[in-house]
Amino acid sequence: MTSHTGVSRRQLFTRAGVAGAAIFAMPEFSRVLGIRQQLVAQAQTQMQMRTLTAPELAALTAMCGRIIPADANGPGAIEAKAPQYIDHSLSGALAGARQSYAEGLAALDAGSQQKFGAPFVKLTPAQQDAVLTDIQDGPFFNLVRGHTLQGTFCDPLYGGNANFIGWDLIGYPGVRLNVTAAEQNMSTPATRNHKSAYDYLMFSKTETMNGH
């Protein structure tokens, strides 16, 4: 895939630094179990929340779908539920960006109407790319691009990376507590375990979902 900016999907991920590792400490078992259960409950509640209006969410979904589209390499941001991640995060960790989204999505539709005589969601993919090209150097495009990357590649607990689509896309095998000698050698790809960090009890994250 080559995006409307002329940047390949691989380059997009490389520039964003989509890679990393986690180091876990062993806290007291019962405390960690309680924290984990609380985080899961909070996550389930947040999944049911909607911050954006229906037209705003539709426009955002279309925009995310052009930033990381589904193609021959696999599913994209929409399938990973990046728009839903952004939507519910705007009532929590990303709340400070809510007004920027309201103004930016309104401007996106206004620009689409001016350029092609229809709202963004009604345009063809090529027309949507043309509209996004016009704003690609602006703050709103870069805001959404960053949040789309977050929603596609985050730990699934936070509402994105559905079915580990993002991690599969970049070949990340999932969180593990032990790495074999063969995996360290990197001679063959590590077996994907499709495990979230929160599938393990060995973490001491104490902040709430609103603070992620």
BELCOR-V344974 format. One record per residue. N is the residue number from 1. SS is DSSP state (alpha for helix, beta for strand, coil for the rest). PHI is phi as a letter, one per 20 degrees, with the letter a starting at -180 (999 if undefined). D_FIRST is the distance of its C-alpha to the first C-alpha in Angstrom with 2 decimals. Layout:
n/ss/phi/d_first
N/SS/PHI/D_FIRST
N/SS/PHI/D_FIRST
This chain:
n/ss/phi/d_first
1/coil/999/0.00
2/beta/d/3.76
3/coil/f/6.33
4/coil/f/9.73
5/coil/e/11.09
6/coil/n/9.24
7/coil/d/8.40
8/beta/f/5.67
9/alpha/g/5.67
10/alpha/f/8.55
11/alpha/f/10.22
12/alpha/g/10.29
13/alpha/f/12.07
14/alpha/f/14.19
15/alpha/f/15.43
16/alpha/e/16.40
17/coil/m/18.35
18/coil/e/17.25
19/coil/a/19.95
20/coil/r/23.66
21/coil/b/26.80
22/coil/c/29.68
23/coil/d/33.39
24/coil/d/35.79
25/coil/d/39.55
26/coil/e/41.95
27/coil/e/43.71
28/coil/f/46.51
29/alpha/g/45.37
30/alpha/f/46.73
31/alpha/f/45.47
32/alpha/f/41.92
33/alpha/f/42.06
34/alpha/f/43.26
35/alpha/f/40.52
36/alpha/f/37.85
37/alpha/f/39.37
38/alpha/f/39.57
39/alpha/f/35.91
40/alpha/f/34.86
41/alpha/f/37.24
42/alpha/f/35.95
43/alpha/f/32.35
44/alpha/f/33.38
45/alpha/f/35.25
46/alpha/f/32.44
47/alpha/f/30.02
48/coil/e/32.48
49/coil/e/32.59
50/coil/c/30.91
51/coil/e/30.92
52/coil/f/28.96
53/coil/f/30.35
54/alpha/g/28.78
55/alpha/f/27.42
56/alpha/f/26.08
57/alpha/f/24.33
58/alpha/f/22.82
59/alpha/f/21.48
60/alpha/f/20.21
61/alpha/g/18.49
62/alpha/f/16.68
63/alpha/f/15.77
64/alpha/g/14.51
65/alpha/f/12.40
66/alpha/e/10.56
67/alpha/f/10.48
68/coil/c/8.86
69/coil/f/8.03
70/coil/f/8.79
71/beta/b/6.69
72/coil/f/7.78
73/coil/f/7.83
74/beta/p/10.22
75/coil/f/11.63
76/coil/d/10.78
77/coil/f/13.31
78/coil/f/15.43
79/coil/f/16.07
80/coil/f/16.90
81/coil/m/19.35
82/alpha/f/18.38
83/alpha/f/20.06
84/alpha/f/23.17
85/alpha/g/23.23
86/alpha/f/23.31
87/alpha/g/25.85
88/alpha/f/28.35
89/alpha/f/27.89
90/coil/f/28.97
91/coil/d/32.33
92/coil/c/32.51
93/coil/f/30.79
94/coil/d/28.82
95/alpha/g/31.80
96/alpha/f/32.19
97/alpha/e/28.98
98/alpha/g/30.14
99/alpha/f/31.55
100/alpha/f/28.52
101/alpha/f/26.46
102/alpha/g/29.17
103/alpha/f/29.30
104/alpha/f/25.60
105/alpha/f/24.70
106/alpha/f/27.73
107/alpha/f/26.66
108/alpha/f/23.16
109/alpha/f/24.94
110/alpha/f/27.44
111/alpha/f/24.90
112/alpha/f/23.21
113/alpha/f/26.71
114/alpha/f/27.63
115/alpha/e/24.63
116/alpha/c/24.20
117/coil/m/27.26
118/coil/b/25.71
119/coil/f/24.62
120/alpha/g/21.01
121/alpha/f/20.75
122/alpha/e/22.02
123/coil/e/19.49
124/coil/f/16.78
125/alpha/g/13.13
126/alpha/f/13.35
127/alpha/f/16.61
128/alpha/f/15.49
129/alpha/f/12.91
130/alpha/f/15.94
131/alpha/f/18.15
132/alpha/f/16.05
133/alpha/f/15.82
134/alpha/f/19.61
135/alpha/d/19.98
136/coil/f/17.33
137/coil/e/20.19
138/coil/e/22.50
139/alpha/f/23.69
140/alpha/f/22.65
141/alpha/g/18.92
142/alpha/f/19.15
143/alpha/f/21.41
144/alpha/f/19.08
145/alpha/g/16.08
146/alpha/f/18.46
147/alpha/f/19.81
148/alpha/f/16.51
149/alpha/f/15.80
150/alpha/g/19.41
151/alpha/f/19.23
152/alpha/e/16.26
153/alpha/d/17.76
154/coil/f/21.47
155/coil/f/24.25
156/alpha/g/24.35
157/alpha/g/27.88
158/alpha/e/26.70
159/coil/o/25.05
160/coil/d/21.33
161/coil/l/19.30
162/alpha/g/20.82
163/alpha/l/21.47
164/alpha/m/19.97
165/alpha/g/16.42
166/alpha/f/15.29
167/alpha/f/17.43
168/alpha/f/16.28
169/alpha/f/12.62
170/alpha/d/13.81
171/coil/m/16.66
172/coil/f/19.41
173/coil/f/22.36
174/coil/o/24.22
175/coil/f/27.37
176/coil/b/30.19
177/coil/e/33.66
178/coil/c/34.13
179/coil/d/32.05
180/coil/f/33.44
181/alpha/f/34.20
182/alpha/f/31.66
183/alpha/f/28.89
184/alpha/f/30.12
185/alpha/f/29.96
186/coil/l/26.23
187/coil/f/26.86
188/coil/c/25.22
189/coil/f/22.78
190/coil/f/24.83
191/coil/f/25.53
192/coil/f/23.83
193/coil/d/26.61
194/coil/l/24.83
195/coil/d/27.49
196/coil/f/27.59
197/alpha/g/29.82
198/alpha/e/32.10
199/alpha/e/32.66
200/coil/d/34.94
201/coil/e/38.21
202/coil/e/37.99
203/coil/b/36.84
204/coil/c/38.89
205/coil/f/36.69
206/coil/d/39.33
207/coil/f/37.65
208/coil/f/36.83
209/alpha/g/33.47
210/alpha/f/34.09
211/alpha/d/34.12
212/coil/f/30.84
